[in-house]
Amino acid sequence: MDKIFFLFSFFSFFLVINAQNFKCKSAHIGKFQIDNGEYGITVIERNSKIQTETNTKMGYKARYDVTWIDDCHYELKNRKVIQGKILEGSTPDDVLRAEILKVINNKVFLKLSSNFSDEIMECEMVKIK
């Protein structure tokens, strides 16, 4: 009986992990937005290799290379500012890391970190296309 319970538990866990990975894949490509409150809305357009972020209120647009670590983790590197100012203290070696915590309908919940700050933050991104 214990073996049957163990196998059932293992397969249930496996199915939950695979279901989440499938949901993570739904956030790989598309057009998204994040409402940054006082800083306005940032529109994110991402294909399999490039992410472009535009914030009209701040007059800022930048492009990043996207590297997928696995289905639910990715890094943004090699920022190229297309419009606006480069943030003071930023360097070409900056790496932003994102973990997709969950996907519910068109909402993607992220945990963000970087190699230039100890701060870890969570945010909600909405898929609009």
MIDO-150094 format. One line per 5 residues: number of its first residue (from 1); their letters; for each residue x, y, z of N, C-alpha, C, O. Coordinates in nm, 3 decimals. Layout:
BEGIN
NUM	a	X/Y/Z/X/Y/Z/X/Y/Z/X/Y/Z ~ ...
***
This chain:
BEGIN
1	mdkif	0.082/-0.119/0.000/0.000/0.000/0.000/0.087/0.126/0.000/0.056/0.223/-0.069 ~ 0.197/0.125/0.079/0.286/0.241/0.084/0.348/0.270/-0.053/0.367/0.385/-0.090 ~ 0.379/0.163/-0.128/0.439/0.181/-0.261/0.339/0.248/-0.356/0.376/0.334/-0.435 ~ 0.215/0.207/-0.348/0.112/0.267/-0.434/0.095/0.415/-0.400/0.084/0.498/-0.490 ~ 0.091/0.447/-0.271/0.078/0.587/-0.229/0.198/0.668/-0.277/0.182/0.781/-0.325
6	flfsf	0.319/0.612/-0.264/0.440/0.681/-0.308/0.435/0.707/-0.458/0.464/0.818/-0.503 ~ 0.398/0.605/-0.537/0.389/0.623/-0.682/0.285/0.727/-0.720/0.309/0.810/-0.807 ~ 0.170/0.722/-0.654/0.066/0.821/-0.681/0.116/0.962/-0.649/0.095/1.055/-0.726 ~ 0.182/0.977/-0.534/0.236/1.108/-0.494/0.340/1.157/-0.594/0.340/1.275/-0.631 ~ 0.427/1.068/-0.636/0.532/1.105/-0.730/0.472/1.152/-0.863/0.510/1.257/-0.915
11	fsffl	0.377/1.075/-0.918/0.316/1.112/-1.045/0.232/1.239/-1.033/0.228/1.319/-1.127 ~ 0.166/1.260/-0.921/0.091/1.384/-0.899/0.185/1.504/-0.900/0.156/1.606/-0.963 ~ 0.298/1.492/-0.831/0.398/1.598/-0.826/0.451/1.625/-0.967/0.464/1.740/-1.008 ~ 0.481/1.519/-1.041/0.533/1.530/-1.177/0.433/1.604/-1.268/0.473/1.690/-1.347 ~ 0.305/1.570/-1.257/0.203/1.635/-1.339/0.189/1.783/-1.305/0.173/1.865/-1.395
16	vinaq	0.195/1.818/-1.177/0.187/1.959/-1.136/0.305/2.037/-1.191/0.286/2.147/-1.243 ~ 0.426/1.983/-1.181/0.545/2.051/-1.232/0.535/2.070/-1.383/0.562/2.179/-1.433 ~ 0.495/1.966/-1.455/0.483/1.978/-1.601/0.374/2.076/-1.641/0.390/2.148/-1.739 ~ 0.264/2.081/-1.568/0.157/2.176/-1.598/0.208/2.318/-1.580/0.177/2.405/-1.662 ~ 0.286/2.345/-1.474/0.340/2.479/-1.453/0.440/2.514/-1.561/0.441/2.627/-1.609
21	nfkck	0.525/2.419/-1.602/0.622/2.446/-1.709/0.550/2.482/-1.838/0.594/2.571/-1.911 ~ 0.440/2.413/-1.868/0.362/2.446/-1.986/0.307/2.587/-1.975/0.310/2.663/-2.072 ~ 0.257/2.624/-1.858/0.206/2.760/-1.840/0.320/2.862/-1.854/0.299/2.969/-1.911 ~ 0.438/2.830/-1.803/0.552/2.921/-1.818/0.580/2.946/-1.966/0.610/3.059/-2.004 ~ 0.571/2.844/-2.047/0.598/2.860/-2.190/0.503/2.958/-2.256/0.537/3.020/-2.357
26	sahig	0.383/2.973/-2.201/0.287/3.069/-2.257/0.333/3.213/-2.237/0.279/3.304/-2.299 ~ 0.432/3.234/-2.151/0.485/3.369/-2.126/0.619/3.393/-2.195/0.683/3.496/-2.172 ~ 0.661/3.301/-2.279/0.790/3.318/-2.347/0.785/3.425/-2.455/0.876/3.507/-2.466 ~ 0.681/3.424/-2.535/0.672/3.513/-2.652/0.542/3.590/-2.645/0.437/3.535/-2.610 ~ 0.548/3.719/-2.680/0.426/3.798/-2.684/0.449/3.942/-2.646/0.562/3.989/-2.637
31	kfqid	0.338/4.010/-2.624/0.339/4.151/-2.583/0.275/4.157/-2.445/0.165/4.105/-2.424 ~ 0.344/4.221/-2.351/0.303/4.226/-2.212/0.309/4.370/-2.163/0.367/4.457/-2.229 ~ 0.250/4.394/-2.047/0.267/4.525/-1.985/0.273/4.510/-1.834/0.212/4.422/-1.774 ~ 0.351/4.600/-1.775/0.364/4.609/-1.630/0.328/4.751/-1.591/0.384/4.846/-1.645 ~ 0.235/4.767/-1.498/0.199/4.899/-1.448/0.291/4.931/-1.331/0.281/4.871/-1.224
36	ngeyg	0.381/5.026/-1.352/0.480/5.064/-1.252/0.434/5.179/-1.163/0.517/5.248/-1.105 ~ 0.304/5.200/-1.153/0.251/5.306/-1.067/0.293/5.443/-1.115/0.256/5.485/-1.225 ~ 0.370/5.514/-1.033/0.410/5.651/-1.066/0.499/5.660/-1.189/0.508/5.766/-1.251 ~ 0.566/5.548/-1.226/0.654/5.550/-1.343/0.580/5.518/-1.472/0.639/5.525/-1.580 ~ 0.454/5.483/-1.463/0.375/5.455/-1.582/0.377/5.309/-1.622/0.419/5.222/-1.545
41	itvie	0.332/5.283/-1.741/0.320/5.146/-1.792/0.440/5.115/-1.881/0.475/5.192/-1.971 ~ 0.502/5.002/-1.855/0.610/4.953/-1.939/0.554/4.843/-2.028/0.498/4.745/-1.979 ~ 0.570/4.860/-2.159/0.525/4.759/-2.255/0.647/4.675/-2.293/0.753/4.728/-2.328 ~ 0.629/4.545/-2.284/0.736/4.449/-2.312/0.696/4.366/-2.433/0.589/4.305/-2.435 ~ 0.782/4.365/-2.534/0.761/4.280/-2.650/0.877/4.183/-2.657/0.994/4.222/-2.661
46	rnski	0.842/4.052/-2.658/0.948/3.952/-2.650/0.927/3.843/-2.755/0.817/3.790/-2.771 ~ 1.035/3.812/-2.828/1.035/3.693/-2.913/1.130/3.593/-2.847/1.165/3.611/-2.731 ~ 1.172/3.491/-2.917/1.253/3.387/-2.854/1.392/3.435/-2.813/1.456/3.371/-2.729 ~ 1.441/3.547/-2.869/1.578/3.590/-2.841/1.592/3.734/-2.794/1.692/3.768/-2.731 ~ 1.493/3.819/-2.822/1.504/3.963/-2.793/1.384/4.010/-2.713/1.270/3.970/-2.738
51	qtetn	1.410/4.097/-2.614/1.302/4.164/-2.541/1.322/4.314/-2.555/1.432/4.365/-2.532 ~ 1.215/4.385/-2.591/1.217/4.531/-2.601/1.120/4.586/-2.498/1.006/4.541/-2.489 ~ 1.167/4.684/-2.420/1.084/4.747/-2.317/1.067/4.894/-2.352/1.165/4.964/-2.380 ~ 0.943/4.941/-2.349/0.912/5.080/-2.380/0.827/5.140/-2.269/0.724/5.083/-2.231 ~ 0.870/5.254/-2.218/0.792/5.327/-2.119/0.776/5.469/-2.173/0.868/5.550/-2.164
56	tkmgy	0.659/5.499/-2.229/0.633/5.628/-2.293/0.640/5.742/-2.194/0.696/5.848/-2.224 ~ 0.585/5.723/-2.075/0.584/5.829/-1.974/0.725/5.874/-1.938/0.750/5.992/-1.917 ~ 0.817/5.779/-1.932/0.955/5.811/-1.897/1.042/5.839/-2.019/1.159/5.876/-2.006 ~ 0.985/5.820/-2.140/1.062/5.844/-2.262/1.177/5.746/-2.276/1.287/5.784/-2.318 ~ 1.153/5.619/-2.242/1.261/5.520/-2.237/1.226/5.399/-2.321/1.113/5.350/-2.319
61	karyd	1.326/5.351/-2.396/1.311/5.228/-2.472/1.446/5.157/-2.472/1.549/5.218/-2.500 ~ 1.444/5.027/-2.441/1.568/4.950/-2.437/1.544/4.811/-2.493/1.431/4.762/-2.495 ~ 1.651/4.749/-2.539/1.647/4.614/-2.595/1.743/4.525/-2.518/1.853/4.568/-2.483 ~ 1.702/4.402/-2.493/1.785/4.304/-2.421/1.792/4.174/-2.500/1.701/4.142/-2.576 ~ 1.899/4.100/-2.481/1.906/3.962/-2.526/1.841/3.876/-2.420/1.865/3.896/-2.301
66	vtwid	1.758/3.781/-2.461/1.690/3.690/-2.369/1.758/3.555/-2.375/1.780/3.499/-2.482 ~ 1.793/3.502/-2.257/1.847/3.367/-2.246/1.755/3.288/-2.153/1.741/3.322/-2.035 ~ 1.694/3.183/-2.207/1.607/3.098/-2.125/1.693/2.993/-2.057/1.761/2.915/-2.123 ~ 1.689/2.990/-1.924/1.764/2.892/-1.845/1.687/2.760/-1.845/1.745/2.653/-1.864 ~ 1.558/2.768/-1.825/1.465/2.657/-1.838/1.329/2.718/-1.869/1.322/2.837/-1.898
71	dchye	1.223/2.641/-1.865/1.092/2.692/-1.906/1.043/2.809/-1.822/0.966/2.892/-1.871 ~ 1.085/2.817/-1.695/1.032/2.919/-1.603/1.135/3.020/-1.556/1.103/3.104/-1.470 ~ 1.257/3.016/-1.608/1.363/3.109/-1.566/1.433/3.166/-1.689/1.469/3.093/-1.781 ~ 1.453/3.298/-1.689/1.527/3.359/-1.798/1.611/3.476/-1.748/1.588/3.529/-1.639 ~ 1.709/3.514/-1.830/1.795/3.627/-1.800/1.790/3.727/-1.914/1.776/3.691/-2.031
76	lknrk	1.803/3.855/-1.877/1.811/3.963/-1.974/1.951/4.021/-1.965/1.996/4.061/-1.857 ~ 2.019/4.026/-2.078/2.158/4.074/-2.083/2.176/4.169/-2.201/2.088/4.184/-2.286 ~ 2.292/4.232/-2.204/2.334/4.316/-2.317/2.233/4.426/-2.350/2.192/4.442/-2.465 ~ 2.193/4.502/-2.247/2.095/4.609/-2.267/2.150/4.713/-2.365/2.265/4.756/-2.356 ~ 2.065/4.750/-2.458/2.098/4.858/-2.551/1.987/4.962/-2.540/1.872/4.934/-2.574
81	viqgk	2.021/5.081/-2.491/1.922/5.187/-2.476/1.899/5.249/-2.613/1.992/5.298/-2.677 ~ 1.775/5.245/-2.657/1.737/5.297/-2.788/1.691/5.442/-2.775/1.716/5.524/-2.864 ~ 1.624/5.473/-2.664/1.572/5.608/-2.639/1.580/5.633/-2.490/1.553/5.544/-2.409 ~ 1.616/5.755/-2.453/1.622/5.792/-2.313/1.764/5.782/-2.258/1.860/5.763/-2.333 ~ 1.774/5.796/-2.127/1.905/5.799/-2.062/1.943/5.661/-2.008/1.859/5.583/-1.964
86	ilegs	2.073/5.634/-2.012/2.127/5.516/-1.946/2.129/5.546/-1.797/2.174/5.652/-1.755 ~ 2.080/5.453/-1.718/2.075/5.473/-1.573/2.215/5.486/-1.516/2.305/5.409/-1.550 ~ 2.232/5.582/-1.428/2.361/5.605/-1.365/2.402/5.481/-1.285/2.321/5.425/-1.210 ~ 2.525/5.440/-1.301/2.576/5.324/-1.229/2.554/5.192/-1.301/2.603/5.089/-1.256 ~ 2.482/5.193/-1.413/2.461/5.067/-1.485/2.582/5.036/-1.572/2.653/5.127/-1.616
91	tpddv	2.605/4.908/-1.596/2.720/4.866/-1.675/2.675/4.767/-1.782/2.565/4.712/-1.774 ~ 2.759/4.744/-1.880/2.725/4.645/-1.984/2.714/4.502/-1.930/2.655/4.415/-1.995 ~ 2.769/4.478/-1.811/2.764/4.343/-1.752/2.640/4.318/-1.668/2.626/4.211/-1.609 ~ 2.548/4.414/-1.661/2.426/4.396/-1.582/2.345/4.279/-1.636/2.328/4.262/-1.757 ~ 2.296/4.197/-1.543/2.211/4.083/-1.578/2.087/4.089/-1.490/2.097/4.094/-1.368
96	lraei	1.971/4.088/-1.553/1.844/4.082/-1.482/1.795/3.938/-1.491/1.795/3.878/-1.599 ~ 1.751/3.882/-1.377/1.701/3.745/-1.374/1.553/3.746/-1.340/1.508/3.819/-1.252 ~ 1.478/3.663/-1.410/1.334/3.654/-1.385/1.295/3.508/-1.365/1.340/3.419/-1.437 ~ 1.211/3.487/-1.266/1.152/3.356/-1.243/1.001/3.371/-1.257/0.940/3.454/-1.190 ~ 0.942/3.291/-1.344/0.796/3.291/-1.359/0.742/3.204/-1.247/0.761/3.082/-1.245
101	lkvin	0.673/3.268/-1.153/0.620/3.197/-1.038/0.493/3.121/-1.072/0.475/3.006/-1.032 ~ 0.405/3.187/-1.147/0.281/3.124/-1.191/0.220/3.206/-1.302/0.250/3.324/-1.319 ~ 0.134/3.140/-1.377/0.060/3.205/-1.485/-0.087/3.172/-1.461/-0.126/3.056/-1.455 ~ -0.168/3.277/-1.448/-0.312/3.260/-1.430/-0.381/3.345/-1.536/-0.374/3.468/-1.534 ~ -0.448/3.276/-1.629/-0.512/3.342/-1.743/-0.409/3.425/-1.817/-0.313/3.369/-1.869
106	nkvfl	-0.426/3.556/-1.824/-0.330/3.642/-1.896/-0.232/3.711/-1.801/-0.157/3.799/-1.845 ~ -0.230/3.673/-1.675/-0.139/3.734/-1.577/-0.020/3.643/-1.550/-0.035/3.523/-1.525 ~ 0.099/3.704/-1.555/0.223/3.633/-1.529/0.284/3.693/-1.403/0.309/3.814/-1.397 ~ 0.307/3.610/-1.302/0.364/3.656/-1.176/0.513/3.623/-1.176/0.552/3.508/-1.194 ~ 0.595/3.726/-1.154/0.740/3.714/-1.165/0.811/3.746/-1.034/0.762/3.825/-0.953
111	klssn	0.927/3.684/-1.017/1.021/3.725/-0.912/1.146/3.772/-0.986/1.201/3.698/-1.067 ~ 1.190/3.894/-0.958/1.301/3.956/-1.030/1.420/3.978/-0.938/1.405/4.017/-0.823 ~ 1.539/3.952/-0.991/1.663/3.979/-0.919/1.768/4.021/-1.022/1.741/4.022/-1.142 ~ 1.887/4.054/-0.974/1.992/4.098/-1.066/2.129/4.070/-1.005/2.141/4.030/-0.890 ~ 2.232/4.093/-1.085/2.369/4.077/-1.037/2.425/4.208/-0.979/2.539/4.212/-0.934
116	fsdei	2.345/4.315/-0.980/2.394/4.445/-0.933/2.319/4.496/-0.810/2.343/4.608/-0.765 ~ 2.228/4.415/-0.756/2.153/4.455/-0.637/2.111/4.332/-0.559/2.088/4.225/-0.616 ~ 2.101/4.346/-0.428/2.052/4.237/-0.343/1.900/4.235/-0.338/1.840/4.141/-0.286 ~ 1.837/4.339/-0.392/1.692/4.349/-0.387/1.627/4.242/-0.475/1.669/4.219/-0.589 ~ 1.526/4.179/-0.421/1.444/4.083/-0.495/1.302/4.135/-0.489/1.250/4.165/-0.381
121	mecem	1.239/4.145/-0.604/1.102/4.197/-0.604/1.012/4.106/-0.685/1.057/4.031/-0.771 ~ 0.884/4.115/-0.655/0.784/4.041/-0.729/0.694/4.141/-0.800/0.666/4.249/-0.750 ~ 0.649/4.101/-0.919/0.560/4.188/-0.994/0.464/4.104/-1.076/0.478/3.982/-1.089 ~ 0.367/4.171/-1.131/0.264/4.108/-1.215/0.273/4.168/-1.353/0.272/4.290/-1.369 ~ 0.281/4.082/-1.453/0.287/4.125/-1.590/0.162/4.071/-1.660/0.125/3.956/-1.640
126	vkik	0.098/4.153/-1.742/-0.024/4.112/-1.810/0.007/4.091/-1.958/0.065/4.179/-2.024 ~ -0.031/3.975/-2.011/-0.012/3.947/-2.153/-0.126/4.015/-2.230/-0.244/3.989/-2.204 ~ -0.089/4.102/-2.324/-0.190/4.176/-2.398/-0.198/4.132/-2.544/-0.288/4.173/-2.616 ~ -0.104/4.048/-2.587/-0.106/4.000/-2.725/-0.019/3.876/-2.739/-0.008/3.820/-2.848
***
